[in-house]
Amino acid sequence: MTNFFTYTVGMPYGWAWFVATIIGILVIALPLMLAVAMIIYADRKIWAAMALRRGPNVVGPFGLLQSFADGLKVFLQETIVPSAANRGLFLLAPIITFTVALIVWAVIPWQAGVVLADINVGLLYVLAASSLGVYGVILSGWASNSKYPFYSALRAAAQMVSYEVAIGFILISVVMWAGSFNLSDIVVAQQGHGLGWINGFWINPLLFPMAVMFFISSLAETQRAPFDLTEAESELVAGYQTEYSSMSFALFWLGEYANVILMCALNATLFWGGWLPPLNIGFLYWVPGIIWLLLKMGFFFFLFSWVKATVPRYRYDQLMRLGWKVFLPLSLFWVFLVSGVLMLMRVPM
């Protein structure tokens, strides 16, 4: 696209790169915002179906415009800042959460060659950028100057840090097997991985347990049920968002669901073949890769909603025990196991 603006339109290279980058960002960000609205609708429909209810069905055909009506309602509400709050940090916190949720999408490959920033350390970028989300949570709790949001922010920070450690070790196993930190290279490494005709690391008996652990850690990282302890209504009112209203509250909401979609994309990309079809069969490649990726993301989002609708909330001690006493030692052991197997496979017999 930069070459188009440089040679066809006649822009200087610097301006051409800038315009092309802005267009690329908008091409990702605007559909993502629309997707957030629709998955909120899908989330509520799935919960309703599992509880034998109808869910949103009034606003628009089949209730499809319900999320937009809710967004308009929130937009028209008054923004209230508590008198004792730190106003600057209070308003900055949701902006940080929302921005961090968007910038990670820069390295997600939609299909071969279709990625905003195809950097060699894409996976490290994902870890670094996603870990910044904890700052928005901590600032929102502290700046509210209220004990319940502050307690919730501390919970959220501890939870996110705990499971990021396990996620880091899980990703090391994937990186060692693929031989690259580049997300596009990781997807290509999964082509024909299972007996030459199955695409995806999930078929690998060494990496399938990591795929399961990564999915569960994704639930904890995005604070979804059964790990939604930061919003435990019976204890913390509404968590670190208690004092927020209007669009500042909506930014937290949008950021949370953008992170959920991101984790669905990472599950699909790291273990389930990304843009590749499930089977390494020629005619399946006629379907554009972005369609396969969206289908896999939809499947994982259904699992996210299914778990939320059916699994009871953990206690906080159970949550931390799972992260530190189960996932951390298991993922660390698996790094040694995978590295040992790879060493044996490369030693000439």
C-alpha positions in Angstrom: 0.0 0.0 0.0 2.9 2.3 0.7 4.2 1.7 -2.9 0.7 2.6 -4.2 0.7 6.0 -2.6 4.3 6.6 -3.5 4.3 5.6 -7.2 0.7 5.9 -8.2 -0.5 8.9 -6.1 3.0 10.6 -6.1 3.3 11.1 -2.3 6.7 11.4 -0.7 7.7 8.1 0.9 7.3 9.3 4.5 3.7 10.6 3.9 2.9 7.5 1.9 4.0 5.2 4.8 2.1 7.3 7.3 -1.2 7.2 5.3 -0.8 3.5 4.5 -0.3 2.7 8.2 -3.3 4.8 9.3 -5.5 3.0 6.7 -4.2 -0.4 8.0 -4.9 0.5 11.6 -8.5 1.6 10.7 -9.0 -1.5 8.6 -8.4 -3.5 11.7 -9.8 -1.3 14.4 -13.1 -0.4 12.9 -14.2 -4.0 12.1 -12.9 -5.0 15.6 -15.3 -2.4 17.2 -18.2 -3.8 15.1 -17.1 -7.3 16.1 -17.1 -6.3 19.8 -20.7 -5.1 19.5 -21.8 -8.3 17.8 -20.0 -10.7 20.1 -21.7 -9.0 23.1 -25.0 -9.8 21.4 -23.8 -13.4 20.7 -22.6 -13.8 24.3 -26.0 -12.9 25.6 -27.7 -15.1 23.1 -25.6 -18.1 24.1 -26.1 -17.5 27.8 -29.9 -17.2 27.2 -30.0 -20.4 25.1 -28.2 -22.4 27.8 -30.6 -21.0 30.4 -33.6 -21.8 28.1 -34.4 -18.1 27.6 -34.6 -15.9 24.5 -32.1 -13.2 25.1 -32.1 -9.9 23.2 -34.9 -10.0 20.7 -36.6 -6.6 20.6 -34.2 -4.0 19.2 -33.8 -4.6 15.5 -34.4 -7.9 13.7 -33.7 -10.8 16.1 -32.4 -8.2 18.6 -29.2 -7.6 16.5 -29.2 -3.8 17.3 -29.3 -4.4 21.1 -25.6 -3.7 21.6 -25.8 -0.5 19.6 -28.8 0.6 21.7 -26.9 -0.1 24.9 -23.9 1.8 23.5 -26.1 4.8 22.7 -27.6 4.7 26.2 -24.1 4.7 27.8 -22.9 7.5 25.5 -25.8 9.7 26.5 -25.2 9.2 30.3 -23.4 11.8 32.4 -19.8 11.1 33.2 -19.5 11.3 36.9 -16.1 11.6 38.6 -16.0 11.1 42.4 -15.1 14.3 44.2 -12.2 12.6 46.1 -10.9 10.8 43.0 -7.6 11.7 41.2 -9.4 13.1 38.2 -6.5 12.8 35.7 -5.6 9.1 36.5 -9.3 8.3 36.9 -10.0 9.3 33.3 -6.7 7.9 32.0 -7.2 4.4 33.3 -10.0 3.3 30.8 -8.1 4.9 27.9 -5.0 2.7 28.8 -7.1 -0.4 29.0 -8.9 0.2 25.7 -5.7 1.3 23.8 -3.7 -1.7 25.0 -6.5 -4.0 23.9 -6.2 -2.6 20.3 -2.4 -2.3 19.8 -1.8 -6.0 20.2 -3.8 -6.7 17.0 -1.0 -5.1 15.0 0.9 -8.5 14.8 -2.1 -10.9 14.4 -1.8 -12.5 10.9 -5.2 -12.8 9.2 -3.9 -14.9 6.4 -0.6 -15.3 4.5 1.0 -11.8 4.1 -2.0 -10.0 5.6 -0.8 -8.5 8.9 -0.2 -4.9 9.9 3.3 -5.5 11.4 4.9 -8.8 10.5 7.7 -8.5 13.0 10.1 -11.3 13.9 9.4 -11.0 17.6 5.6 -10.8 17.3 5.0 -13.2 20.2 7.2 -11.1 22.5 5.3 -8.0 21.4 2.0 -9.7 22.3 3.3 -10.6 25.8 4.8 -7.1 26.4 1.7 -5.1 25.1 -0.9 -7.3 26.8 0.9 -7.1 30.1 0.5 -3.3 30.1 -3.3 -3.8 30.6 -2.6 -4.2 34.3 -1.7 -0.5 34.6 -5.2 0.5 33.5 -6.8 -1.8 36.1 -4.5 -0.6 39.0 -4.9 3.0 38.1 -8.7 2.7 38.0 -8.8 1.1 41.4 -6.4 3.5 43.1 -7.7 6.7 41.4 -11.3 5.9 42.5 -10.3 6.5 46.1 -12.7 3.8 47.2 -11.8 0.6 49.0 -13.8 -1.8 47.0 -12.5 -0.8 43.6 -9.0 -0.8 45.1 -9.3 -4.3 46.5 -10.6 -5.4 43.1 -7.7 -3.8 41.3 -5.2 -5.6 43.5 -7.0 -8.9 42.8 -7.0 -8.2 39.1 -3.3 -7.3 39.1 -2.3 -10.5 41.0 -4.5 -12.6 38.8 -3.1 -11.2 35.5 0.5 -11.5 36.7 0.0 -15.0 38.0 -1.4 -16.4 34.7 1.0 -14.4 32.5 3.9 -16.3 34.0 2.2 -19.6 33.0 1.3 -18.3 29.6 4.9 -17.3 29.0 6.2 -20.8 29.7 3.4 -22.3 27.5 4.4 -20.0 24.6 8.1 -21.1 25.0 7.0 -24.6 24.1 5.3 -23.4 21.0 8.3 -21.2 20.0 10.7 -24.0 20.4 8.7 -26.3 18.2 8.0 -23.7 15.5 11.5 -22.3 15.7 10.3 -18.7 15.5 8.7 -15.8 17.5 7.0 -14.6 14.3 3.3 -15.5 14.4 3.1 -16.0 10.7 6.0 -18.5 10.8 4.3 -20.3 13.7 1.2 -20.7 11.6 3.2 -22.0 8.6 5.0 -24.5 10.9 1.6 -26.1 11.7 0.9 -27.0 8.1 0.6 -30.8 7.8 1.9 -31.2 11.3 -0.3 -34.2 12.0 0.7 -37.1 9.8 1.0 -34.7 6.9 -2.7 -34.0 6.5 -3.8 -32.2 9.8 -2.9 -28.6 10.3 -2.3 -27.5 13.9 -0.1 -28.2 16.9 -3.1 -29.5 18.8 -2.6 -32.9 17.2 0.9 -33.1 18.8 0.6 -35.1 22.1 3.3 -32.9 23.6 1.6 -29.6 22.7 -2.1 -30.5 23.2 -1.8 -30.2 27.0 -0.3 -26.8 26.5 -3.2 -25.9 24.2 -5.7 -26.8 27.0 -3.7 -24.9 29.6 -3.4 -21.8 27.3 -7.2 -21.8 26.9 -7.8 -21.9 30.6 -5.2 -19.3 31.2 -6.9 -17.1 28.6 -10.1 -17.3 30.7 -8.1 -16.1 33.7 -6.2 -13.4 31.8 -9.3 -11.9 30.4 -11.1 -12.2 33.8 -13.9 -14.3 32.4 -15.9 -16.9 34.4 -15.1 -18.9 36.3 -12.2 -16.5 37.0 -14.2 -13.2 37.1 -13.3 -12.5 40.7 -12.4 -8.9 40.0 -16.2 -8.3 39.5 -17.4 -10.6 42.3 -20.7 -8.8 42.9 -21.3 -10.2 46.4 -17.9 -9.0 47.6 -16.7 -6.0 45.5 -19.9 -4.4 44.2 -18.7 -4.2 40.5 -15.0 -4.5 40.9 -12.6 -1.8 39.8 -15.2 -0.3 37.5 -17.6 0.5 40.4 -17.1 4.3 40.3 -17.2 4.6 36.5 -20.1 5.7 34.3 -20.9 6.7 30.8 -18.1 6.3 28.1 -15.4 5.7 30.7 -17.2 2.5 31.8 -17.9 1.6 28.1 -14.1 1.8 27.4 -13.5 -0.9 30.0 -16.3 -3.0 28.5 -14.9 -2.6 25.0 -11.4 -3.3 26.1 -12.5 -6.5 28.0 -14.3 -7.9 24.9 -11.5 -6.9 22.6 -9.1 -8.9 24.8 -11.5 -11.8 24.7 -11.5 -11.7 20.8 -7.7 -11.4 21.0 -7.3 -14.5 23.1 -9.6 -16.4 20.7 -7.3 -15.3 17.9 -4.2 -16.4 19.8 -5.7 -19.8 20.6 -6.5 -20.3 16.9 -3.1 -19.0 15.7 -0.8 -20.7 18.2 -2.3 -24.2 18.3 -5.1 -24.7 15.8 -3.5 -23.6 12.5 -4.5 -19.9 12.3 -5.6 -19.1 8.8 -4.9 -22.7 7.6 -7.8 -25.1 7.0 -8.2 -27.9 9.5 -7.0 -30.5 7.0 -4.1 -30.2 4.7 -6.2 -30.9 1.6 -5.9 -28.9 -1.6 -9.5 -27.9 -2.2 -9.9 -26.5 1.3 -7.3 -23.9 0.5 -9.7 -22.4 -2.0 -11.5 -20.9 1.0 -9.7 -17.6 2.0 -7.5 -18.0 5.1 -9.3 -15.1 6.9 -12.5 -17.2 6.8 -10.8 -20.2 8.5 -9.4 -17.9 11.1 -12.7 -16.2 11.8 -14.5 -19.6 12.1 -11.9 -20.8 14.6 -12.2 -17.6 16.6 -16.0 -18.0 16.6 -15.6 -21.6 18.0 -13.3 -20.4 20.8 -15.6 -17.6 21.6 -18.5 -20.1 21.9 -16.3 -22.0 24.4 -15.7 -18.8 26.4 -19.5 -18.2 26.6 -20.2 -21.8 27.3 -17.8 -21.9 30.3 -19.3 -18.6 31.6 -22.8 -20.0 31.4 -22.1 -23.3 33.0 -19.1 -23.2 35.4 -19.5 -21.7 38.9 -17.0 -19.0 40.0 -13.8 -20.1 41.7 -12.8 -18.9 45.1 -9.8 -16.6 45.1 -7.5 -19.1 46.8 -8.5 -21.7 44.3 -7.7 -19.3 41.4 -4.2 -18.5 42.8 -3.5 -22.2 43.6 -4.3 -23.2 40.1 -2.0 -20.6 38.6 1.0 -21.0 40.9 0.8 -24.6 42.2 -0.5 -26.3 39.0 0.0 -24.3 35.8 3.4 -22.8 36.7 5.3 -26.0 37.6 3.5 -28.0 34.9 4.3 -25.5 32.2 7.9 -25.3 33.4 8.2 -29.1 33.4 6.7 -29.1 29.9 9.4 -26.7 28.6 12.1 -29.2 29.7 10.1 -32.1 28.2 9.6 -30.4 24.8 13.2 -29.2 24.7 14.5 -32.7 25.5 12.3 -34.3 22.8 13.5 -31.7 20.3 17.1 -32.4 21.2 16.6 -36.1 20.8 14.9 -35.6 17.4 17.8 -33.6 16.1 20.6 -35.9 17.3 21.6 -38.4 14.4 20.8 -41.9 15.5 
